[in-house]
Structure formats: structure tokens, C-alpha cells
């Protein structure tokens, strides 16, 4: 849910789901989970149609922090310390696309990562529990649901 109008709400069963895990030496660890209502691919960008929906949740952590089963909050960039590219504490950054429009969800909620296997052919499972109740300047927004994604790219 990205806003109050029906055009800003999407419920979908993913056609494509994949995850990417990488370590940027001296900078951070990153786990990127993507679910899409269309045949998105880890190998090449597939342009979504105006009716397609996708979500990507990226877990960013200091290089010294192993990513594993845990809860990763989204409280806004300042709450996690450091910079967006080099955080002091791990956090989850939820983004969405409704057709050709995309945005970052406002702060609120978390990713509950239940399992992660960082081998090729590994899987990532968990629960998206992001919710922003809205305020005078921004409509309510949320991203909720269980997911499972196959690791398609691992760079350690």
C-alpha cells in the first residue's frame, strides 16, 4: 500500500522472486530481496509494464556484521548511523514499484529474516512487516507478507 487510492494499492502473488548477496570489501554487506508480479530476472533488467508491481528490500550492514536470521528495522537512515552506503548498524530498506512509479517506503516496521543460505542455489525466507501509519504530509504505506526467494547471485 503506497497511498489511499486504489491505484496505489497492490496485492500480488510473485511471479518472480530472487535474492542477491554481496560483500563490498571495506564498506558493507548487502542482501537484496526482490519480488515481482511479472517475469523479472536477476540476469538482466526487465522493463515493467504500467500494471506491474515489484518490491525490493535491501538489508545493509557493516562489513563486519554477518547477515543471518534476525529482525532488521527500517527507522530511516539517520537512525542506523553512519551513511546510507556505510551504516554503523544493520537495517532494511524497503522500496516498491507500481507500474513506472517507484519510491522508498517511509520509516516504520521491519524485515523478519527467518533463514538465509548464502550458497549458490541457497534460499532466503522471512516476513515483510513494514508499516507507516501516515501523517499530515504523507499517506499511510505498508509492505506485508511472507516471502521465499532463491539466491541468484552471491559475491563474498
C-alpha positions in Angstrom: 0.0 0.0 0.0 1.6 3.2 -1.1 -1.3 5.6 -0.7 -5.0 5.9 -0.2 -6.3 5.5 -3.8 -6.9 2.0 -5.4 -4.2 2.7 -7.9 -1.7 3.0 -5.0 -2.6 -0.5 -3.6 -1.4 -3.8 -5.0 -1.8 -7.3 -3.8 0.1 -9.9 -5.8 1.5 -13.4 -5.7 5.0 -13.1 -7.0 5.8 -14.5 -10.5 9.5 -13.8 -9.9 11.4 -13.8 -6.6 15.2 -13.8 -6.2 17.8 -12.5 -3.8 21.4 -11.2 -4.2 24.0 -11.3 -1.5 27.3 -9.3 -1.8 30.1 -8.0 0.3 31.6 -4.7 -0.7 35.2 -5.0 0.8 35.9 -2.3 3.4 32.4 -0.9 3.1 29.3 -3.1 3.8 27.3 -6.4 3.4 24.2 -6.3 1.3 21.2 -8.7 0.9 18.8 -7.6 -1.8 15.4 -9.4 -2.0 13.2 -8.8 -5.0 9.6 -10.0 -5.6 7.7 -9.1 -8.8 4.3 -9.6 -10.3 6.0 -10.1 -13.7 8.9 -12.2 -15.1 11.7 -10.1 -13.6 15.2 -11.5 -13.8 18.4 -11.5 -11.8 20.4 -11.7 -15.0 19.0 -8.6 -16.9 16.7 -5.7 -16.2 13.1 -6.4 -17.5 11.1 -3.3 -18.0 7.8 -3.5 -16.0 4.5 -2.5 -17.7 2.2 0.1 -16.2 0.3 -2.7 -14.5 3.3 -4.5 -12.9 4.3 -4.4 -9.3 7.6 -5.1 -7.6 9.2 -4.7 -4.2 12.8 -4.8 -3.2 14.0 -4.9 0.3 17.7 -4.4 0.8 19.4 -5.2 4.1 22.6 -3.1 4.5 25.1 -3.9 7.3 28.6 -3.0 8.3 31.1 -5.3 6.6 32.0 -6.9 10.0 28.4 -7.9 10.6 27.2 -11.3 9.4 23.7 -11.3 8.0 21.6 -14.1 9.4 18.2 -14.8 10.9 17.3 -11.6 12.8 15.0 -8.6 12.7 16.1 -5.7 10.6 14.3 -2.4 11.3 13.6 0.5 8.9 13.6 3.6 11.1 15.1 6.0 8.5 18.7 6.5 7.5 19.8 8.7 10.5 18.6 6.0 13.0 21.1 3.5 11.7 24.2 5.7 12.0 27.0 6.1 9.5 26.0 6.8 5.9 23.5 5.1 3.6 26.4 3.3 1.9 28.3 2.5 5.1 26.0 2.1 8.0 27.0 1.6 11.6 24.1 -0.8 12.3 22.3 -3.2 10.0 18.9 -2.1 8.7 16.4 -3.0 6.0 15.4 -0.5 3.2 12.0 -1.3 1.6 11.3 0.1 -1.9 8.4 -0.5 -4.3 7.4 0.0 -7.9 3.8 0.4 -9.0 4.0 0.5 -12.8 6.7 3.0 -13.7 6.5 4.9 -10.3 8.8 3.8 -7.6 9.7 5.0 -4.1 11.2 4.2 -0.7 8.6 3.4 2.0 8.5 5.9 4.8 10.2 4.6 8.0 8.3 2.1 10.1 8.4 -1.6 10.6 10.9 -4.4 9.9 12.1 -7.3 7.9 12.0 -10.6 9.9 14.6 -12.7 8.3 13.9 -16.3 9.2 16.6 -18.1 7.2 19.4 -17.4 4.8 21.7 -19.9 3.0 24.4 -18.0 1.2 25.5 -20.8 -1.1 24.7 -20.8 -4.8 21.1 -22.2 -5.0 20.5 -21.1 -1.4 17.3 -19.6 -0.3 16.1 -16.7 1.8 12.9 -16.8 3.8 11.1 -14.3 6.0 8.4 -11.8 6.7 8.0 -8.2 5.5 6.3 -6.2 8.3 6.7 -2.6 7.2 4.1 -0.1 8.1 3.9 3.7 8.2 0.6 4.9 9.7 0.6 8.2 7.8 0.9 11.8 9.0 -0.2 15.2 7.9 2.2 15.3 5.0 2.4 11.6 3.9 -0.3 8.9 3.3 -0.1 5.6 5.1 2.1 3.0 3.5 2.8 -0.7 4.1 4.5 -3.8 2.8 3.4 -7.0 4.4 3.7 -10.7 3.7 5.8 -13.8 3.9 8.4 -14.5 1.2 10.8 -17.0 -0.1 13.5 -16.2 -2.7 16.3 -18.2 -4.3 19.8 -16.7 -4.2 20.7 -15.9 -7.8 24.0 -14.0 -7.1 26.5 -14.4 -4.3 29.7 -12.3 -4.1 31.6 -12.9 -0.9 
